Amino acid sequence: ALAGVASAQKVGIKNNLLYDAALTPNLGFEFGLGKKTSLDVSGGYNWYDIDDTKHWKHWIVQPEFRYWFCERFNGSFLGFHAHGGEFNLSGFDFPFDIISDLKENLYEGSFYGAGISFGHQWILGKRWNLEAVVGAGYARIEYEKYTCEKCGPLLEKSHTNYWGQTKAGVSFIFFL
């Protein structure tokens, strides 16, 4: 009964529940370009300090061109995304030693890069979809490292090249 509904949609507003779980308010827009193409532009912004030693400030913007295998906003798609943002992080002990000394130091910097993704959207109703997406790619990360929150000297100014997961999402979409 809902076949063809997706192709009639032109613009969707979305919220990524995985960003919400990471305490990052976010919003995305997806624009229909052609019968099998769309442009997704999503971003998140976290502005708060948890306390004097824990910082979880960051923002990200991630535009993505999508090619749909069936019709836009319905079924599976392949995406090509870019991303960029800034961060100010300290006081956390991430699993797997992702950033081994983040508990004792502050990292401040920016990143940019690109990647490829695969996802799927399910039609829930005339104006609602559910989307799952995962992607991998490259990010150039430039940072400054300080002891405690800039009260100590600059320990390091450097960069790193990251290859790995660059996108993950489970989003509800409302079509205008």
Phi, psi and omega in degrees: 000333182263002178299137181088343178297318183298319183291339179281340182286145181243321184221131176240146174251133186226158176227127181271113182293333177291321174297318178302317180296332178269017178059037179240102175303140186210161179206144178221156176229138175235127185249129174287129180256312180217188181299327183235019182224151176208165176236120178256130176232111184234155178202161177220151182216123178239119189249003190253152171265137179283317172201195184295336183247347181249119178238137180221050182266134177189160170219152180215143171233135184218090174281147181213130172271134183238138172248123183264135181284331180254276174217156183301144179066020180210114177094208187269153178216159173245131183238153175235114187240156169243161177206154177198158179175187179223159182213158175213099189234139174195158171082014182245152177242088182287149177291162175063021180052041180304308170231096194298330184248024179292335180296325184258350186229164176251133175246131180226132181177202183217167179211158174203157180172199183203164179193185180235147182222164174226137181207178181212141173241138176248133177283123179260333182188186183302323183241007185234135172230161170239135183234141170234135182212146175219144181213160179223156180174214188236145172220131172267120184245120177247131187212162170240139182244131181233153167281142187033184191285076178063009177280340178258179181288159173295121181272327187198140171234116189206192176211165174213154176252123184249132172238124180163207182293129181235357182206139173204138180197146166228111190232144166267141182235132174247126181266133179284000000 
